[in-house]
Amino acid sequence: MPEKADSIDYVMEKASGPHFSGLHLDGLLSSPPSSSTSSPAHRSSSASAITADAGAPKQPFVIGVSGGTASGKTTVCDMIIQQLHDHRVVLVNQDSFYRGLTAEESKRVHEYNFDHPDAFDTEQLLDCVQTLKSGQSYQVPIYDFKKHRRSADSFRQVNASDVIILEGILVFHDQRVRNLMNMKIFVDTDADVRLARRIRRDTVERGRDINSVLEQYAKFVKPAFDDFVLPSKKYADVIIPRGGGNHVAVDLIVQHIHTKLGLHDLCKIYPNVCVIQSTFQIRGMHTLIRDREISKHDFVFYSDRLIRLVVEHGLGHLPFTEKQVVTPTGSVYTGVDFCKKLCGVSIVRSGESMENALRACCKGIKIGKILIHRDGDNGKQLIYEKLPKDISERHVLLLDPVLATGNSANQAIELLIQKGVPESYIIFLNLISAPEGIHCVCKRFPSLKIVTSEIDVALNEEFRVIPGMGEFGDRYFGTDD
């Protein structure tokens, strides 16, 4: 029975029109199990893939891009990569997995069909994608198109990433490869345009003469397109006419990918959990402050930068009222007025590291303190609290850089509620959260909002966040020696 596309076909013929009605992309995210054996020969050790929930690796988003030769697949891939600059993206080209020609085949290279499925080492391609999906890096072979063979001693290392783009004329041909993809894109370009591009590419980049290019096109390329490439179009979720020239289609694809990458599994379970969108800047700062070799000065500097981002994001969840002002040009600008009834509460002592960022964002803000101490087998006990007298009338930003078990947070939140603060008025700000802590807090206080910059893997047996950043307060205030 023919395989059916697992989602939708939408064709972007124009920048506007009926093709935009009823686009539903949610069904594109699916992760069928892989079923091929692995060969460790082409792997190298690397850090595990980003993890989403306790012990469960977060699968990368795999995009397949197919289409006829010189249809604009590479241009589409480049546009997607450029627009996904906030995420780690790697491109794996099917051309890297051409089989090297034998001596006999090399002598009769003009009779060899490079557009036939048998020209590719599909087993190694499968191994590559499965290895990257498992969070390991892979040594991708380098193919020499002039010598028609792979380099014997050099490879291109491809690291595990958030997004894997698999590009090639026949990446949809093998069902095992298709099953590894979350989204399948077919670039559909007019045959005359494709031929003109191929002539230009093969003569300029691959040192071939125009007669051999035309002969190969008529003898192999066009028949292979009709027999293998075009039939695979039916498996595509997205069909893009005109290739890279269709900016509207590419923009919609990128928006969909952004949505899928931005949705952490726990955010789907608890809508009140907000993880600020990751960028290379944020990931770089996390890399620095998590490094045990970083100096105290740098730890404080980059922690303060991250804290400021979390605080700014948390403030964005406060209620606002519309306000009009007159600009220096005499024009009226309609904007919003900041929430007036606001205060911060830090869980001593790590939470005090976040107070300066809050003061920098909110002039003259009142900040209270809660001290909770672990008392042996008796668990955590409230030792001290100093809060604004009118705290019941205020929205509260609760500050603690690390959410681990959630026990301290729950005690602090319970105290605020006892003081008359509505649960929905509390926004809990932290740099990193453990899944266990999120479960603990959100199940008990479903109306409270949590804003964090990253959700880590889990807690270890000592109830420390993994990979974590150690005892934040000791590192920040210099008392870890």
HELIX and SHEET records of a PDB file:
HELIX    1   1 PRO A   18  PHE A   20  5                                   3    
HELIX    2   2 ASP A   26  LEU A   28  5                                   3    
HELIX    3   3 PRO A   40  HIS A   42  5                                   3    
HELIX    4   4 LYS A   73  GLN A   83  1                                  11    
HELIX    5   5 GLN A   94  PHE A   97  5                                   4    
HELIX    6   6 ALA A  103  LYS A  107  1                                   5    
HELIX    7   7 VAL A  109  GLU A  111  5                                   3    
HELIX    8   8 PRO A  117  ALA A  119  5                                   3    
HELIX    9   9 THR A  122  LYS A  133  1                                  12    
HELIX   10  10 GLN A  175  ARG A  178  1                                   4    
HELIX   11  11 ALA A  191  VAL A  204  1                                  14    
HELIX   12  12 ILE A  210  GLN A  216  1                                   7    
HELIX   13  13 TYR A  217  VAL A  221  3                                   5    
HELIX   14  14 LYS A  222  ALA A  224  1                                   3    
HELIX   15  15 PHE A  225  VAL A  229  3                                   5    
HELIX   16  16 LEU A  230  TYR A  235  5                                   6    
HELIX   17  17 GLY A  243  GLY A  245  5                                   3    
HELIX   18  18 HIS A  247  GLY A  262  1                                  16    
HELIX   19  19 ASP A  265  ILE A  269  1                                   5    
HELIX   20  20 PHE A  280  ARG A  290  1                                  11    
HELIX   21  21 LYS A  296  LEU A  315  1                                  20    
HELIX   22  22 SER A  350  MET A  354  5                                   5    
HELIX   23  23 GLU A  355  CYS A  361  1                                   7    
HELIX   24  24 GLY A  376  ASN A  378  5                                   3    
HELIX   25  25 ILE A  391  GLU A  393  5                                   3    
HELIX   26  26 ASN A  407  GLN A  418  1                                  12    
HELIX   27  27 GLU A  423  TYR A  425  5                                   3    
HELIX   28  28 PRO A  435  ARG A  444  1                                  10    
HELIX   29  29 PHE A  472  PHE A  477  1                                   6    
SHEET    1   A 3 ARG A  43  SER A  44  0                                        
SHEET    2   A 3 SER A 137  ASP A 144 -1                                        
SHEET    3   A 3 ARG A 149  VAL A 158 -1                                        
SHEET    1   B 2 THR A  51  ASP A  53  0                                        
SHEET    2   B 2 ALA A  56  PRO A  57 -1                                        
SHEET    1   C 5 VAL A  89  ASN A  93  0                                        
SHEET    2   C 5 VAL A 163  GLU A 167  1                                        
SHEET    3   C 5 PHE A  61  GLY A  67  1                                        
SHEET    4   C 5 MET A 183  ASP A 188  1                                        
SHEET    5   C 5 VAL A 238  PRO A 241  1                                        
SHEET    1   D 7 VAL A 273  VAL A 275  0                                        
SHEET    2   D 7 LYS A 449  ILE A 455  1                                        
SHEET    3   D 7 ILE A 426  SER A 433  1                                        
SHEET    4   D 7 HIS A 395  LEU A 399  1                                        
SHEET    5   D 7 LEU A 342  VAL A 348  1                                        
SHEET    6   D 7 LYS A 366  ARG A 374  1                                        
SHEET    7   D 7 LYS A 380  LYS A 386 -1                                        
SHEET    1   E 4 VAL A 273  VAL A 275  0                                        
SHEET    2   E 4 LYS A 449  ILE A 455  1                                        
SHEET    3   E 4 ILE A 426  SER A 433  1                                        
SHEET    4   E 4 VAL A 402  LEU A 403  1                                        
SHEET    1   F 2 THR A 321  VAL A 326  0                                        
SHEET    2   F 2 VAL A 332  ASP A 337 -1                                        
SHEET    1   G 2 ALA A 458  LEU A 459  0                                        
SHEET    2   G 2 VAL A 465  ILE A 466 -1                                        
END                                                                             
